[in-house]
Amino acid sequence: VIGGASPIDMAEFSPDGSLVLTANQDGTARIASATTGEELFVLRGHTDIVWTARFGPDGKSVVTASEDGTSRLWVGTTGTELRGHVRPVLSAAFSPNGELALTSSVDETARIWDAGTGEELATLRGDESSFGWFQMWTASWSRDAERVVTAQEPGAVRIWDADAEEDLGKQCCFNEGWPAGSAEFSPDGSQVLVVYEEGGKGTARLWQLSAGDEEQELHAFDQGNVHLAGFSPGG
């Protein structure tokens, strides 16, 4: 049983489906066999809750994000600490080719890192507040790694050119609710799926991006209470 008695914040399969990776509130990430459930590796190094843990496309590397204000790149059980954020890190993900890593934080920024060296390459600075409340909930890559979409309180979803760190990303997907869970591109990059908090519950909305300045809302998924949403690999 992976994770023991520690609450688990997220879990995902490795790209080949043979392993399961979890992010745990005891400050670890854990890897187990997907067929037997046997725990194989424990990634130790964070000093607080691990909110996110994700495999790289090779299935051998892992990136983690933690309440301790750091993210780590792991090869085996050795972690390289990524320092730059000044408040808890909420999400982390490799670029599709595994060469870059992307993190988002309560410090109102998303950051792009060289996944080989751990060097910070770009800082995407979102809407600022004097109180530090406008946390960057999530940041996700487009499949070609040329764009990033971020979701931030108090209502800003922005699309960034990954190599244009000085420019504030284009705001899109405007809605009365606050982005409060996930935002990601469709596999072909033409749509964005966002989870919002609206009237005390979560909804997901699908947006069609256009070549101009406007985007179109295609569908709202508002049955029950949505916390996370994503596309299938084929879109």
N, C-alpha and C positions, 0 to 999 in steps of 0.2 A: 504494500500500500504506500504509494509515493507521498512524501511530505510528512508522514507520521501524524502527530497531533496538531501540527501547525496549520492554521487556516491558509487556504490557497487563493491567490488573487486572480490568476489566469493560468491556462494550460493550452499547449498546442503540440501538434505532431511535428516531427522532423519532415523535411521534404520527401524522403522516401517512405515515410509512414512507419518506420521501425522503432522510433523512440518517441517518448512523451517528455516535454519540458514544462515545469511549473515554476511560477513565481510565488514565493511564500512569505508570510508575515513574520517568520522567525529570522529574516534577513538572508535567507539562502535562495538559490535556484537549484532545482533537482531534476535529474534526468533518469528515466526508467525505461525498461523494455516495454514496448507497446503490446507485446504478445504475452509476456509472463507477469508483468507488473513489477518485476524485480528492480529495485533501485540500484543504479549503476554508478552515478556520480553525484556528489553534493558540491555545489559551487559556493564557497565561503569567502567572505571578504567585506561585504556590506555590513554596516553597523545598525541598520534599521530595516523596516519593511521593504521588501522588493515588490514593486507594483507591476512591473512588466519584465518578461523574459522572452526573447525570441531567437530562433535559430537563424543563422545565415543560410544563404542558398546552397552552400556546400554541405549543410547538415553537420558540420564539425565545429563551427564557431557559434558563439552565443553572445548576445548583447543584453544587458540588464539595466533597469532604471530603479532608483531607490529613494525612499524618504530621507536618506542620509545626505542628499544633495549631490550625489555622484551617479555616474553611469559607469559600467565596466564592460570591456570586451574580453571574452574568454576564448582561449584555445585549450582544450582539455580542461584541467581544473585551475589553470593559471589565468588570473584576471589582470588586465591593464586598466587602471583607473583613468576615467575621463573627467578632468577638473575644469570647470568653467562656470557651470550653474552655481548660483548662490542660495538657492532654496530647493526643496524637494523636487526630484525628477519623476515625472508621471508616466512618460512613454518613451520607448526606444525601438528602433527598427533598422535593419540593414537595407541599403539600396538593393535593387533587384540583382545587380551583378556582384554584390558583396564588397565592393571597394570602399563604400562610404557608410557611415552610420548617422542616424537622425534621432535627436532627443527633443523632448518638450518638458517645460518646467513651470512651477508656481512662480518663478521669477519673471514671467511674462515674455520669455524668449523660447525659440526653438534653435537648436544648434546642429551644424553639420560637421562631421569628424572624418578624418582619414582612418579607415578601419584597419589599416596596416600599422600605422605609427601612433594613432591616438591623438594626432595633432588636430586642433580646432581649425576649421577652414572658413566657417561663416557663422554669423549670429543673425537670426531673423527676429527683429525686435517688434513685438506686437504693440497693441494699445497699452499705454502705461497708466498706472494709477499711483497716487502717493502712498496708498496703503498696501500695495502689492497683492491685491485681491483678484486681479484680472488674470488668473493663471491660464497658461497655455495647456489645455487639457490633452491635446493630442496633435501629432504631426505625422503625415504619411507621404510616401513617395508616389509619383506617377511611375508607370512601368518602365519608361525610358529614362528615369532618374533626372529629367530636366526640370521638373516642377515639384513643388511641395504644397500640400494643402494643410492648413492649421485651423483648429477650432479653439476659441478663446472666450472666456467671459469678458464682457457682458453681452455678447452677441455677435462677435466678429468671426466670420469664416473668411480666410484669405488664401489666395493662390499666389505662390512666389516662384520666380525664376530661381532655380537652385544656385546659380552663380552670380546673382545680383543682390548681395546681402545688404547694400546700402538703401535699397528702395523698399518702401512699405508695400507689402503684397497687395494685390488687387482684391478688394472686398467682393464677396459673392454670396449667393445663397441666403439672402436676407430674409429673416423670419422674426416674428414677434417673440419667439422663445429664445432661450440662451443655448448655445452649443454646450452640451454637457456630457458627451460620451465619446463618440467616434466620428471621424470624417475621413473618407477615402475616395480616391479616384476609381472609376471603373477600369477594367483591364485595357480598354482602348483609349482611355483618357478623356472621353467625351462627356462623362457624367460624374457627379459627386454625390455621395450618400452621406447624410449628416444626421446625427442623433441630437435632438433638442430637448430641453425641459420646458414644457408648456403647461401652465395651470397646475403645477404640482405633479405632473406625470411626464414620462418620456415618450417622445414620438420620433420616428425616422422619416426623413423627407429626401426624395430623389430629385436631383436637379440636372437639367440638360444645359451644358455649357455652350455658348455661342461664340462665333468669331468676333462679335461686337461687344458692347458693354453690358448687355443684358443676358441673364440666364432665365430659364423657364423651369418652374416647378412641375414635375411630371406626376408624382404620386406621393401621398402621405400614408405611412404605415402607423396607425394610431390605435390599434386594438390592444388593450391591456396596457402594459407599461414597458416601453422599450429602453434597454440599457446600452446595448451594443448592436451594430449592424454591419454587414459586409457583403461583398460580391462573391459569387462563385468564380473559380478560376477562368471560366469561359465567358463570364459577364452576364 
